[in-house]
Amino acid sequence: MTKSAQQVADPEYVLLYRFATAFLTLNVIAFIRKENIFLKGRPKRILLLLIMCDPFYYIINSYGIYFSNATLAGAVFSISPIISMVLAALLLNEYPPKRKVLYSMLPVIGVLIVTINGNKLGTISMLGFFLLLFSCLFSCSYRIFNKKASLDYSAFERTYYVIGTCFLFYLGMGLIKSGGDSRTLLAPLKHPSFYIPTFAMGILGSSIGALGTNYAAGIITVYEIASMSTIITIFSLFSGVLFLHETLNCEVLLGCLMIIVGIRLVVRSEVEYKIKQK
């Protein structure tokens, strides 16, 4: 959806309207449910670290997709469970079994195959690859801070402050990029094809989806949350081919299969490990 919206607007404007929609949605929910969004008397350092991750993640990720394609984005983000596993071990003392570490090598090799092949075809730039990889680090850091913040803040509070910060951040970026010109700022709204992907990302992804993820952060491990993102990964890998007509050859397909099989083995080993523990 990001790539579709970027066909008619620059990344800054896509993010501005995406998070304006998401923040409006959350304010409606807060008004209806009378949610508490006050900070008084609670630790603010972990919340500050949390809200700093997403604005940088989304802008770096958007430009990563802009300079590559949806297939590579899905491939790179398929290894987020592995990066989350490493960070969780270092910061939260959530250590994985050795078998899981071994299985983790398959998705990494798959990503390398997709990247190298895409670079040869000219459909992927190394700049796009490194931007996506860097944004993946921000995403995994967000999961770590989100897990810690769940001890003091509800799922709605974390979502509200993160989305609100993103909206203000991208509003500032949009005003700077447009030079304060309202016609430039409103230009994306002239394109009907801009509405569906942008508003769908805002309502389903950045508000409802974020609420679900933040609720899960207080219940399950960082690694398990990251593993759920493999559903998005599989969709991204093939949606670019089906809807955006991106290149898919035997090498890319092999890399994608290695990613899917590797993540599947990692997730299954996690389930088996928990059964043994019980």
Steps between C-alpha positions, in 0.01 A plus 500: 500500500789736575641453150154563346456827688853610410409485131304824541669666801839531667566287812463797737148577379396135507612475862336830592156391378544147628568616856248783487239232427636273774514778762147612417382138536665468842348827622155377401563175691633697802189720502256209470673275755621786726855370497763630742791669321665688787869461595504639854677280754638244257854440358555700184846387387387167354203670330735758348720223359191326363352801321839589345523171308195512275546840329850404386393146415220606265691769311807277451278207405301711253813615321634144511189386310523807274852399392423127472170310484239322711662159445830607656316676783322174585825306475695732731223517758475123507820498705355735764421202730870414490611855579235516774629170637852641529386827658267318742788279611726801555250735665218285645684173573259306276740233369406278201580125470803411281283335233317828442829680442596241237165528320541879497777471242255396225306830485825698510634308198163546326514878548853509357385304190204736441717809548793391283269381220286814513813716489620317185164555331510868585170484692667547839763752610741431783389830653145363518626177657699674773217743575262205544750317719553810713124550536474136607736578791272787606198268479666239721613765749139620514389149602757492781397840640133413449542188713657704781244781474213249527576475872391861559281597205191340348491389136283800408726751676811370325324501164358849551831664590696322226247583226459857628877551489516357147223733384674810636836387364370442147286813508821693565678315219210563262494873577877526449493305173206701361643830618172564678313497168152361566448411132808275502399351832149419378604387151498123579128523583426578135584139409226244577759219502666667800206458737458124536863398577568804722182485707512119520854521642389772740189330635589130476877507532595798714204511738312169528803287409725694738248462782500123449880483492536715811245290686693185408826659620376480858421128471751321276875524432666742261602212275142369474373845400768525234412153371143612433636752252585213266137514382566855377829382354334234285240750379770757414711245316226418252278810494776690324497240224121471473398866532811703413640265232840470666752250367488142631743244360624161623771650722264743671243222544768274655601778739136561599443129562812481719368795702155347548632151584765639735254716694257207514770278653596770748139547613444124527817457708368769738176305550687172557735671747207636703330158505819340635527769768148423621 
